[in-house]
Amino acid sequence: MWDVIVVGGGNAALCSALMAREAGASVLMLEASPKKWRGGNSQHTRNLRCMHDAPQDVLVDAYPEEEYWQDLLKVTGGQTNEALARMVIRESSSCRDWMRKHGVHFQPPLSGTLHVARTNAFFMGGGKALVNAYYASAEKLGIDILYDSPVDDLEIKDGKFIAAKVGDKRYAGNACVLGCGGFESDRKWLREAWGQNELGEWPADNFLIRGTRYNMGVVLKVMMREGADTMGDPTQAHCVAIDARSPLYDGGICTRIDAVSLGIVVNREGKRFYDEGEDFWPKRYALWGRLVAMQPGQIAYSIVDVKSIGRFMPAVFENIKADTLPELASKLGLDPEVLTQTVNEFNAACQPGTFDHTIQDDCHTQGLTPEKTHWALPIEKGPFFGYPVRPGVTFTYFGLTTDEKASVFFGGKASPNMFAAGEINAGNVLGKGYTAGVGMSIGTAFGRIAGTQAAMAAQKIKEGSSHAIA
């Protein structure tokens, strides 16, 4: 019997386990993956979006609460719980000293990580280093950790946690934190959620899973069976346009194509379908996976000319290069005449302006559908470069309803000893859309709160048992 059982092994689960242990609770972590793949999607992250009212070590200038909130409000289209969102924002301003205490180091952003030196604190060594630091701290503190332990059932009675089950093994606890992610690794569930499009395609069949292969949504389904309150749209997700040549699972952050805002994106018919310059890339990159998912064949192509090379993070796969547009079209499998016409129309619509990729500049198109509102430069100087992209799902937004205590709810009533943190309840803040680093902010905030609350709940239950015995 443990005071607190933590289901999961990524950032949110680790924050929960560490906080519960610091509060004096005995803690068991049940991580589905083998040790070498521990950390869930957190191993693929690289930064944390942070509120701050003045410069702080690696963060320049200021990023106050209201600006952070307005950024989140814009990318979610208002589909967010303001009270919970503001709680996450405020927590992001005060968590880094605690993170450092557990071995996490920060560094300034590297060249090419667009527009985030003011808003995001980068982990030295990336998410894998953060995960390793937290695990090292957990081991020092005496937290019990079991790998290769995917929880496949939970004992719950009247909304109260009793035990977690891994096959024929049973782990009892006085409280539980569910920090085991969404369901993006379950391609069957994705297929059911997305269904068929008007062309008779099953879009999810062409999705790549940018993150871990171990987020199968098993615990989420158990909670649904047990009557837990859920929220969110199962088709909404952190879904990025990634290189179509990426592996099915665990491609990570390096598979993202960051050239989008510097050129044009066309579908397999050689036609543009969305404003590539709508906003700064960190506020739009997680929109493009869904946009590509809505295109025929769930494939698109990011196209730039030589002027853009060096202005974005290089892709992990070699670019497809050609001296002429018809040659590039042929290499990409597109109709040369159609692509050339699309580019010519785009070039003719580009208006004179002063290009500046660090601001929302005045380089835009006029007379196109869709327009490109910023960073619109003619694509006319060879060589030309193309990148095939497909939807890359990182995590899903459908999950458990929660509150400011990270509680799990059954029929509108908070469980006395069950809490949730991370991607399994991120949809309370992210109804749709994304802005860089906010997932780690959500996981860290709710993880720390859930761990504290679980330790308190476990202590209360133990005290109640002692009184009953007396």
Buried (B, 14 or more C-beta within 10 A) or exposed (E): EBBBBBBBBBBBBBBBBBBBBBBEBBBBBBBBBEEEBBBBBBBBBBBBBBBBEEEBEBBBEEBBBEBBBEBBBEBBEEBBBEEBBBBBBBBBBEBBEBBEEBBBBBBBBEEEBBBBBBBBBBBBBBBBBBBBBBBEBBEEBEBBBBBEBBBBBBBBEEBBBBBBBBEEEEBEBBBBBBBBBBBBBBBEBBBEBBEEBEEEBBBBEBBBBBBBBBBBBBBBBBBBEBEBBBBBBBBBBBBBBBBBBBEEBBBBBBBBBBBBBBBBBBBBBBBBBBBBBBBBBBBBBBBBBBBBBBBBBBBBBBBBBBBBBEBBBEBBBEBBBBEEBBBBBBEBEBBBEBBBBBBBEBBEBBEEBEBEBEEBBBBBBEEBEEBBBBBBBBBBEBBBBBBBBBBBBBBBBBBBBBBBBBBBBBEEEBBBBBBBBBBBBBBBBBBBBBBBBBBBBBBBBBBBBBBBBBBBBBBBBBEEEEEEEE
